[in-house]
Amino acid sequence: MNLKLNLSKKPVYILAISGGVDSMVLLDLFIKNNFKIVVVHFNHQVRDESILDHELIKDITTLHDVCYHYIKLSIKSGNFQAEARKERYNNLIKLSRKYNTNNIVTAHHLDDLAETILIKLIRGSNLLGYSSMRESTLINDINYLKPLLTYPKESLIKYANLNKIKYNLDESNLEDSYLRNRIRHNVMPFIKNERNSLDNFLSFSKQTYLASKYIRTKTLSFLNKKDEFSFSSFNKLDLTIKMDIIAYLLEKINSQRTYQKIETILKQLSSKKPNINITLSKDYKLVKSYDLIKLEPFINIDFQVSNYNLVISPKKIDKADEFIMICYNKLDFPLNIRTRKPGDKLQFNYGHKSLKKYLIEKKVPLNNRDQLLIVVDQSNTIIWIPNLYINNTLGNKNKLYLTIKEKNNAQWYFRNISNSWWSCFY
């Protein structure tokens, strides 16, 4: 049985070795072909026999003078398999940096690829997800290599037997508690009875990857390195591209991206409502604000008006470009800052208009409306909303200059300008 590693011998490779037949065959191939390697074994501490894997790998690496790292993982909560996988790869990345290499190698084979495709089909995914694994995948400058991916498990077992390679059996793989094991035990035997079935899974994987790769180029061209886009432009795209754009945004935040989820998001975006918040995960949302669609994190902001000061001056002062001028005959002092309230109205020379309607007309994003700073007098007459509205119905006898400053440990002092109102400035 002749297994080949189509890899350059120049770089250092970080090998994740479990002690099972697949990884021990991988280790043997790298050692026999004189590759520069660093071996890593993870003990998940869920089996008493796991120490035997460590001892086996330690014996082999010591015999061949290979650098070996033994890492114990402690997964206390969450999805065990997902969290364990995350911890493994985090540690592999740390070691790749330590040894100044970007090559991480795992022993995935053709049976693994077929099983993963079936899992994706059962749970749902997008085109890229259905393509499953590849022999080489570059993610954040790390090259994840699977040099045994084109070989079926049967070939690895034959190689191990012929070359008298020692390996251990993980008895947990015999249980049906995980979906992968149920597929492996109950589905894969039927599939492998069909001629060329595993090769056809490999062909399916390559074709779906090539299709998804082409579609992704269109997605990236449309987004142009931004996480926001025009809905009107988005709506002109082919449905396949639109779905991949949503899939890409979900990938960026590491969120589930099933066909059903993407389809639901597209339906929500098609709503005629001008403002929509779509929850993508516990940390991110997709915001539609009129014609703008944007990926935004959920930020828990305790917005408090008390973080701001209203600065009032009866005359123009330095940095006057930061102040606005109000003309008035009479105001009910003192002036205050607040946020909007139900029933707020704005005054214009032609009459009144509700603040709510005005904000809609000005297309102020819904997420921003409750954080608008509104200057009012004691009778709740709205005087000024920065960058949005100035009340010009107050007459023209007196002049007043206003600005709003955020409190950043500034040195403030107050002086009494008149008996009826206060001003503060620095």
Rosetta blueprint (number, residue, H / E / L):
1 M L
2 N L
3 L L
4 K L
5 L L
6 N L
7 L L
8 S L
9 K L
10 K L
11 P L
12 V E
13 Y E
14 I E
15 L E
16 A E
17 I L
18 S L
19 G L
20 G L
21 V H
22 D H
23 S H
24 M H
25 V H
26 L H
27 L H
28 D H
29 L H
30 F H
31 I H
32 K H
33 N L
34 N L
35 F L
36 K E
37 I E
38 V E
39 V E
40 V E
41 H E
42 F E
43 N E
44 H L
45 Q L
46 V L
47 R L
48 D L
49 E L
50 S H
51 I H
52 L H
53 D H
54 H H
55 E H
56 L H
57 I H
58 K H
59 D H
60 I H
61 T H
62 T H
63 L H
64 H L
65 D L
66 V L
67 C E
68 Y E
69 H E
70 Y E
71 I E
72 K E
73 L L
74 S L
75 I L
76 K L
77 S L
78 G L
79 N L
80 F H
81 Q H
82 A H
83 E H
84 A H
85 R H
86 K H
87 E H
88 R H
89 Y H
90 N H
91 N H
92 L H
93 I H
94 K H
95 L H
96 S H
97 R H
98 K H
99 Y L
100 N L
101 T L
102 N L
103 N E
104 I E
105 V E
106 T L
107 A L
108 H L
109 H L
110 L H
111 D H
112 D H
113 L H
114 A H
115 E H
116 T H
117 I H
118 L H
119 I H
120 K H
121 L H
122 I H
123 R H
124 G L
125 S L
126 N L
127 L H
128 L H
129 G H
130 Y H
131 S L
132 S L
133 M L
134 R L
135 E L
136 S E
137 T E
138 L E
139 I E
140 N L
141 D L
142 I E
143 N E
144 Y E
145 L E
146 K L
147 P L
148 L L
149 L L
150 T L
151 Y L
152 P L
153 K H
154 E H
155 S H
156 L H
157 I H
158 K H
159 Y H
160 A H
161 N H
162 L H
163 N L
164 K L
165 I L
166 K L
167 Y L
168 N L
169 L L
170 D L
171 E H
172 S H
173 N H
174 L H
175 E L
176 D L
177 S L
178 Y L
179 L H
180 R H
181 N H
182 R H
183 I H
184 R H
185 H H
186 N H
187 V L
188 M H
189 P H
190 F H
191 I H
192 K H
193 N L
194 E L
195 R L
196 N L
197 S H
198 L H
199 D H
200 N H
201 F H
202 L H
203 S H
204 F H
205 S H
206 K H
207 Q H
208 T H
209 Y H
210 L H
211 A H
212 S H
213 K H
214 Y H
215 I H
216 R H
217 T H
218 K H
219 T H
220 L H
221 S H
222 F H
223 L H
224 N L
225 K L
226 K L
227 D L
228 E E
229 F E
230 S E
231 F H
232 S H
233 S H
234 F H
235 N L
236 K L
237 L L
238 D L
239 L H
240 T H
241 I H
242 K H
243 M H
244 D H
245 I H
246 I H
247 A H
248 Y H
249 L H
250 L H
251 E H
252 K H
253 I L
254 N L
255 S L
256 Q L
257 R L
258 T L
259 Y H
260 Q H
261 K H
262 I H
263 E H
264 T H
265 I H
266 L H
267 K H
268 Q H
269 L H
270 S L
271 S L
272 K L
273 K L
274 P L
275 N E
276 I E
277 N E
278 I E
279 T E
280 L L
281 S L
282 K L
283 D L
284 Y E
285 K E
286 L E
287 V E
288 K E
289 S E
290 Y L
291 D L
292 L E
293 I E
294 K E
295 L E
296 E E
297 P E
298 F L
299 I L
300 N L
301 I L
302 D L
303 F L
304 Q L
305 V H
306 S H
307 N H
308 Y E
309 N E
310 L E
311 V E
312 I E
313 S E
314 P L
315 K L
316 K L
317 I L
318 D L
319 K L
320 A H
321 D H
322 E H
323 F L
324 I E
325 M E
326 I E
327 C E
328 Y E
329 N L
330 K L
331 L L
332 D L
333 F L
334 P L
335 L L
336 N E
337 I E
338 R E
339 T L
340 R L
341 K L
342 P L
343 G L
344 D L
345 K E
346 L E
347 Q E
348 F E
349 N L
350 Y L
351 G E
352 H E
353 K E
354 S E
355 L H
356 K H
357 K H
358 Y H
359 L H
360 I H
361 E H
362 K L
363 K L
364 V L
365 P L
366 L H
367 N H
368 N H
369 R H
370 D L
371 Q L
372 L L
373 L L
374 I E
375 V E
376 V E
377 D L
378 Q L
379 S L
380 N L
381 T L
382 I E
383 I E
384 W E
385 I E
386 P L
387 N L
388 L L
389 Y E
390 I E
391 N L
392 N L
393 T L
394 L L
395 G L
396 N L
397 K L
398 N E
399 K E
400 L E
401 Y E
402 L E
403 T E
404 I E
405 K E
406 E E
407 K L
408 N L
409 N L
410 A L
411 Q L
412 W L
413 Y E
414 F E
415 R E
416 N E
417 I L
418 S L
419 N L
420 S L
421 W L
422 W E
423 S E
424 C E
425 F E
426 Y L
